[in-house]
């Protein structure tokens, strides 16, 4: 329970691995799950005489990320060396952008911000840097092993202003950030592969005004739930310290998800501790106006704008539009269906059967067997009365299994709706005759049993009867008895 005497001040530093084939300053592959030290070379190992060469595709993706956040991309930015002595940093320094970052400014709007009111989380800076290697503590008994496959992987670091006020708000922000980065194609954001990692800075201030207190930092959080839990832990810890008359120490903390606690790692570093100096082996990065314009023109429609358009153009409920634009993949799939058939019916199928079937298969929608044109055909068959709604779902399941179009399945398996009065009346008669007890109860006033009889008729017909037609004939049959 938060102490109402204090307000949390939270800022995030989000490290995102860019979606490139090779590393930031060399030609080694960026590949997850390969044996340790498979993709290494003199450049990413920092061997004497090896010189970095900047990956243009990484710059392009970083610019896309910045533009997606509304940041201002600088025509001129520079690289610096950030020094610290960790075993997984082979050069003894990290190449990053400190003095002149790639982009500044921008924001992300949170519809449900802290306190339940919309609000913007401002972006302070967006810059490029290389990743470090990994220390492995479970490979060699009594020792630490080093894997440098990740060393030199391209990162974009996104630093927010301290605009967040709660762990829940931080989690919401990260979800929105991930959505934007995936939309623009800057990163896959696979957190299980450490593509998105977070350092969280937190301090408290009394009474909700005035300067914030001493700031601590929680390092290397690799899940949204971990960020939320770690912030809650640290906020409550600082509240206890201040309430007891103590002073919060400026420390860097490491989150232990098993124990559910953050423990001190070291004293918190400041800029002077890193001994920044200009990177002498890389020239100034210049983004020409023409190149920037080309990248800006390649930006896709962003989630908020697309959701608003879905509401406007397809008459969708805002909540449904939000679901359908949660990922660019789903939004693209839905829109291809909606352009061919009833948009609202398309939304029902996309949010329900399509997501469920793709999730059960573990399939992305670009490899999903039911293509948008085929789903639109099924919806049209249903609208034309050729198949009933229950049969449409049977047909969809067969489409998922076989990849065949709807009309072919309906024809091959004889699933067309049956409208012949004689056939429908025969199923109605069977349902009533075989359930005399339920028929008597219906006639005695239990009219809700009508749906039981409808179900019986649908079962006998294999779902090929229009439920309303069955309902009408059943009502006549039961009431005449």
Helices and strands as residue ranges (DSSP letters): E 6-17, H 56-68, E 72-73, E 76-77, E 80-83, E 93-96, E 103-104, E 107-110, G 114-116, E 119-130, E 134-140, E 143-147, E 154-160, H 167-184, G 191-193, E 196-206, E 216-221, H 224-243, E 251-256, E 261-267, G 271-274, E 277-278, E 285-286, H 289-297, H 303-314, H 318-324, H 328-338, H 343-349, I 350-354, H 355-361, G 365-367, H 372-383, H 389-402, H 406-413, H 421-433, H 436-443, G 447-449, H 450-461, H 467-480
